[in-house]
């Protein structure tokens, strides 16, 4: 026990605690409860009612469904919180803290222990990662799965146990986001250049067993439904996709911000953009140079592949995939930053200065953060309706912009409101929720964080 509770362990726990505090601070006013969150909350409620699910959320194109694992995780937190809408964000924050720990462990064993502590400090206070962790949806699980996948790919070069990590990483990612297939593609190309260790029969069978168990819900659905979901998967790669195009410059800008925001979260003017892209260029050049270093070559190549191949694939196939698919590059970019830091560890003054600046800028970014139509506002508006009119005997009208009405139905259900939504024609007592406040020129009697409310006959 004393061996475990040394100053290094205590420092890890301290940094994780700081990260947890920053993610939980004023949480309900900083998180959203919209379409994705409402769908997941209702599916979790179904599970707790005994209606088990075999498919998870659908992809943005093709209606292909990923695994249901994230819904089951949500249902566990819903059970702990008695169905409170905030249960999902407790889950995503927990996954965010696990991701911070996973980055530390990866860096400690594959890069450098000092670098591991520096990265843990940065990801714990990173406003961009904190914002990500405060919005619960299936991709909340993706960063963790990507790190497990990267660990498996790198470990398998010398140790066939890496294939078990690969299998687990893929299955966890399959419960999170379709982008896990692009990660797998990057690793397969990586294996062509870097010959991995051949797995033993035992490891191979164990890996296949993990894959089978992880995919079993989806397989079961397809077997009993004429392989509908598998057909949807195939259709993803057919046709022209959606009618939008993101230029190469925008893709570079997005990837640059994915990593620079860890240290420099500002994105306001041209100078910020130049700093962000310069930061990315510095890391990529450093990573490419390390390909000449026999000791660092394999890890650098793996990280470069898992950054550039998904980006190239997105550029070519972007009509079928939305821009947020580029978020899958974040773990590799963070670890590439770690490799760069390792090269300059002797420049202690420079590193300390950058860490202080990063802390200052990230805390300012967190302080200035404000989300309209947040979960707290929706709950407070609903509680005011109950205070004013009780839980039944009236109607509720949702007068909103397209896509802004989501979330209220579940919150009404959670708080036991039995009103008519929308109101019946003969209804005389009516509350109207207006999102955004002032929409269609309607003047609200009460307004909370961009959500307005009016009433009549009450």
Secondary structure as the mmCIF struct_conf table of DSSP 4:
data_model
#
loop_
_struct_conf.conf_type_id
_struct_conf.id
_struct_conf.beg_label_comp_id
_struct_conf.beg_label_asym_id
_struct_conf.beg_label_seq_id
_struct_conf.end_label_comp_id
_struct_conf.end_label_asym_id
_struct_conf.end_label_seq_id
TURN_TY1_P TURN_TY1_P1 UNK A 2 UNK A 4
BEND BEND1 UNK A 5 UNK A 6
HELX_RH_AL_P HELX_RH_AL_P1 UNK A 7 UNK A 24
TURN_TY1_P TURN_TY1_P2 UNK A 25 UNK A 26
HELX_RH_AL_P HELX_RH_AL_P2 UNK A 27 UNK A 30
STRN STRN1 UNK A 32 UNK A 32
BEND BEND2 UNK A 34 UNK A 34
HELX_RH_AL_P HELX_RH_AL_P3 UNK A 35 UNK A 48
TURN_TY1_P TURN_TY1_P3 UNK A 49 UNK A 50
BEND BEND3 UNK A 54 UNK A 54
HELX_LH_PP_P HELX_LH_PP_P1 UNK A 57 UNK A 57
STRN STRN2 UNK A 58 UNK A 58
HELX_LH_PP_P HELX_LH_PP_P2 UNK A 59 UNK A 59
BEND BEND4 UNK A 60 UNK A 61
TURN_TY1_P TURN_TY1_P4 UNK A 62 UNK A 63
STRN STRN3 UNK A 65 UNK A 65
BEND BEND5 UNK A 68 UNK A 68
HELX_RH_AL_P HELX_RH_AL_P4 UNK A 69 UNK A 80
TURN_TY1_P TURN_TY1_P5 UNK A 81 UNK A 83
TURN_TY1_P TURN_TY1_P6 UNK A 85 UNK A 86
HELX_RH_AL_P HELX_RH_AL_P5 UNK A 87 UNK A 110
TURN_TY1_P TURN_TY1_P7 UNK A 111 UNK A 111
HELX_RH_AL_P HELX_RH_AL_P6 UNK A 113 UNK A 125
HELX_RH_AL_P HELX_RH_AL_P7 UNK A 127 UNK A 133
TURN_TY1_P TURN_TY1_P8 UNK A 134 UNK A 134
BEND BEND6 UNK A 135 UNK A 135
BEND BEND7 UNK A 137 UNK A 137
HELX_RH_3T_P HELX_RH_3T_P1 UNK A 138 UNK A 141
HELX_RH_AL_P HELX_RH_AL_P8 UNK A 142 UNK A 155
TURN_TY1_P TURN_TY1_P9 UNK A 156 UNK A 158
TURN_TY1_P TURN_TY1_P10 UNK A 160 UNK A 161
HELX_RH_AL_P HELX_RH_AL_P9 UNK A 162 UNK A 174
TURN_TY1_P TURN_TY1_P11 UNK A 175 UNK A 176
TURN_TY1_P TURN_TY1_P12 UNK A 178 UNK A 179
HELX_RH_AL_P HELX_RH_AL_P10 UNK A 180 UNK A 193
BEND BEND8 UNK A 194 UNK A 194
HELX_LH_PP_P HELX_LH_PP_P3 UNK A 196 UNK A 200
HELX_RH_AL_P HELX_RH_AL_P11 UNK A 201 UNK A 223
TURN_TY1_P TURN_TY1_P13 UNK A 224 UNK A 227
HELX_RH_AL_P HELX_RH_AL_P12 UNK A 228 UNK A 235
TURN_TY1_P TURN_TY1_P14 UNK A 236 UNK A 237
BEND BEND9 UNK A 238 UNK A 239
BEND BEND10 UNK A 243 UNK A 243
HELX_RH_AL_P HELX_RH_AL_P13 UNK A 248 UNK A 263
BEND BEND11 UNK A 268 UNK A 269
HELX_RH_AL_P HELX_RH_AL_P14 UNK A 270 UNK A 289
HELX_RH_3T_P HELX_RH_3T_P2 UNK A 290 UNK A 292
TURN_TY1_P TURN_TY1_P15 UNK A 294 UNK A 296
HELX_RH_AL_P HELX_RH_AL_P15 UNK A 297 UNK A 317
HELX_RH_3T_P HELX_RH_3T_P3 UNK A 318 UNK A 320
BEND BEND12 UNK A 321 UNK A 321
HELX_RH_3T_P HELX_RH_3T_P4 UNK A 323 UNK A 329
HELX_RH_AL_P HELX_RH_AL_P16 UNK A 330 UNK A 343
TURN_TY1_P TURN_TY1_P16 UNK A 344 UNK A 346
HELX_RH_AL_P HELX_RH_AL_P17 UNK A 348 UNK A 368
TURN_TY1_P TURN_TY1_P17 UNK A 372 UNK A 373
STRN STRN4 UNK A 374 UNK A 374
HELX_RH_AL_P HELX_RH_AL_P18 UNK A 375 UNK A 389
BEND BEND13 UNK A 391 UNK A 394
STRN STRN5 UNK A 395 UNK A 400
BEND BEND14 UNK A 401 UNK A 401
TURN_TY1_P TURN_TY1_P18 UNK A 402 UNK A 403
TURN_TY1_P TURN_TY1_P19 UNK A 406 UNK A 407
HELX_RH_AL_P HELX_RH_AL_P19 UNK A 408 UNK A 414
TURN_TY1_P TURN_TY1_P20 UNK A 415 UNK A 416
STRN STRN6 UNK A 420 UNK A 420
BEND BEND15 UNK A 421 UNK A 422
HELX_LH_PP_P HELX_LH_PP_P4 UNK A 423 UNK A 424
TURN_TY1_P TURN_TY1_P21 UNK A 425 UNK A 426
BEND BEND16 UNK A 429 UNK A 429
STRN STRN7 UNK A 430 UNK A 435
BEND BEND17 UNK A 436 UNK A 436
TURN_TY1_P TURN_TY1_P22 UNK A 437 UNK A 438
HELX_RH_3T_P HELX_RH_3T_P5 UNK A 439 UNK A 441
HELX_LH_PP_P HELX_LH_PP_P5 UNK A 442 UNK A 444
BEND BEND18 UNK A 445 UNK A 445
STRN STRN8 UNK A 446 UNK A 448
TURN_TY1_P TURN_TY1_P23 UNK A 449 UNK A 450
STRN STRN9 UNK A 451 UNK A 456
#
